[in-house]
Amino acid sequence: MPLRDAADHRSITEIVHSSRLWMMRKLPSLLARTLTFGTTGSPELPDMNEGHLPLHVNNVRSRLREIVGASTNWRDHVQAMQERKALYTLLAKRQEDLPPRRMKDSYLEVILPLGSQPEIREKYLNVHNSVRFGRILEDLDSLGVLICYTHTKQEMQPKSPLSIVTALVDKINLCKRIICPDCDIKFTGNVSWVGKTSMEVKMHMLQLHDGDYSPVLDATFVMVARDPENKGPAFVNPLVPESPEEEKIFNQGELNKLKRIDFSTASLLKMAPTAEERNIIHDIFLNTLDTRTVSFRSRKLPPNSVWMEDTKLKGLQICHPQERNIFNRIFGGFLMRKAFELGWAIACSYGGSRPFIVSVDDIMFQRPVEIGSLLLLSGQVCYTEKNYIQVRVHTEVYDADTKDHHTTNIFHFTFISENEAPRVVPKTYGESMLYLDGKRHFAAVMKEI
């Protein structure tokens, strides 16, 4: 996450301000019903809100710096990382040595006071006078990491020996098209499933309207714990469900893991398309043949269609220290924001009208991005259906010394346009695989929402 100049410890003013935020808002006890377990009628849990003061969004990153002992000054980062080597002795040799945690132990609330503090709006404002979704992605990523550190906190350890990083954004589903720029926002979340070294985090975002908070989005992230130098895996505290409802949530986390394995196993990079998918691609091929010639090479674009290769847009980002996270690599939320903004631009230029984000899914963080890297972004429309536009963004780092390119992330965004979108048409076999992959992701999103 970007490191700004800030005090290393929360000041008395910040504590008082958090208390005022608590008093100013009637934070409803919707937690178990609409926050921790979704906005779509999922099982209810006992209220976890008791005893929790909301944290200001600007204090999330400073809290993370305190937990790992990161410096606010770039010039001090080498020394700070050297000091973390002494924390190896605090790592558990096995998971059974760590005390179990409850779901409510990791529960956090964070307030983004766009209504009560107008001075912070500009950072979140877009040209359409609504909230920038890319900024929300940054806040979700920071909150997810803090929730996991809360789950693994040891009372006698002033600094955590764990390096907790985002491994995967499983899904983010929105139930509102427009996020108002002048109403307070509340984020909530907790750890919902735990493996040996990984944690699933469920987060929810609500916005204040007429005195009540209404749901905006649900998000599921997967975080992994690493050793103090982020070189190898580390064990995390087990999670113990306390009720049948919590048991169901925990089991859903296990099912999510299995679904991800199945989806990866059936990847078109590993397996051939199904018979139905092969027929779809062959039908597209036949529909694009020029009937005036007897040739497989003569192709003609059908009406109200666009060749997939013509939907591409690219971008380049120099990775400056300002965008670093607490481990002095580029903040994952920043990468998501940049990829989303490119994806939005692609959907906007393709659909000819303002697109709205519906879902983000299956963002795998394949490798970290180092400070000073050249980050190359490339995106295109890979599938369309009625008003929906499925966009895929690929990011890679370029090493100027070795001339090597390495993939860091692949992002999948589902947008809805105000107008019906033209049909995207693949021309090559590689584009046909992108088309089928986009179709699979779109089908998964539609099943969720």
C-alpha positions, 0 to 999 in steps of 0.5 A: 500500500502507498506509504505517506508521511504519518505518525507511527502510532495512533495519536490521541486525536485519532482515538477521539476522532474514532470515538466521534465517528462511533457516536455520530453514526448509529452503526446498525447491527447488520453485521451478521446479517448483511456484512459478515455473511453477504447481502444475499440472504446468507445465514445469520450469525450472532452480532460481532459488533459489540466492543468494536470502534470503527477505524478511520480508513486513513488509519488502516495503513498506519496500523499495518506499518505498526504491526510489521515495523515498516518505516514511513521513509523509503530510505529506511526500508532496507534497515526495517527489513533487516530488523525483521530477520530477528522475528524468525524465532517467533514463527510457529513450528506447526499450526497446532502450536497456535491458539485457535481463533473465532470469526469475531476475533478478526472482525473489523469496521472501517469508516470512509467518511465521504459525507461527514468529511468532504475534504477527503472526497476528491481522492475518491471522485470521478468525472461522473460525480460518483466514487472511483471503484479503483480507490475502493479496490485499494481500500479493500486490499488494505483492509483484507490484510489488516483483518488477517493480522488481527486474526493472527495477532499474539498479545505478547508480540509487539511486531508480527513475524508474518508477512501477509500478502494478497494471493487471490481476489476470488470475487467482488460482486456489486449490487449498486451501479453508482456509489454516491460521493457525498455519503459515508461508507462503511467497510466490514469484514472478518476471516471466514476460512483458514487453511494451514498457511492461507486465510479467506476473508469476506468483506462488505461495503455499505453506504449511509442513506437516510440514516441507514446503511445499505449494501453496495458490494461483497468481496472474497479475498484469499491471503497467504502468510509468509515468513518475516522476509516473505520467502516461505510459507508460515502457519496461521492460527486455526479458525473454530466455528462457534455455531451452525451458521458459522460452520456453514460459512466455514464449509463454504470457504472449503467449497470455494477452495475446491471450486478454484481447483476445479476451475484451474484444472479445466483451464483452456491452457491445460485442457481442450475445450468441451464438445459444446465449446468446440461447436460454438467456435466452429459456428463463429468461424462459419459465420465469418467466412466470406461466402463469395470465395471458397477459402478458409482464409477469407473472413468477413465481419458479421453485422454489429460485430467487432474483431477481438483484435481491434478491442485492445488497449495498452498502458505503461506504469513506472513503479515508483516508491510512493506506491509501495506496500509495507514489504517494499513491493508495489501495493496490490491494490494499486495494481488492481486500480490501474488494471480496473481503470484500463478495463473500464476505458476498454469497456467505455470505448467498446460499448460507446457509453458509460459502463458500470462494473458488475463483478471482479473475479479470479485475480491471481497475484502470480508474482510480486512487482518490485519497486522500479519495475516497468509495468505493462498493461494490456487489455481487450474485450473477450466476450459480450452478451446483450449489455454485458462486456467481459474484459480481460487485462493482462499485466507483466513486468519488464526487466530492462537489464535482462529484457525479460517479461514476466506475467504478474496478474490476469484480471477479469472484469464484468461490465454492463453498458447502457446500450447493447454491446456489439458482438466481439468476434475472435479470428485466431485460435488463440482469440477463440480460447480467450473468447471461451475463457471469457464466456466461462467467467461471465457464466460464473458471475451470472450464476453468483449474482 
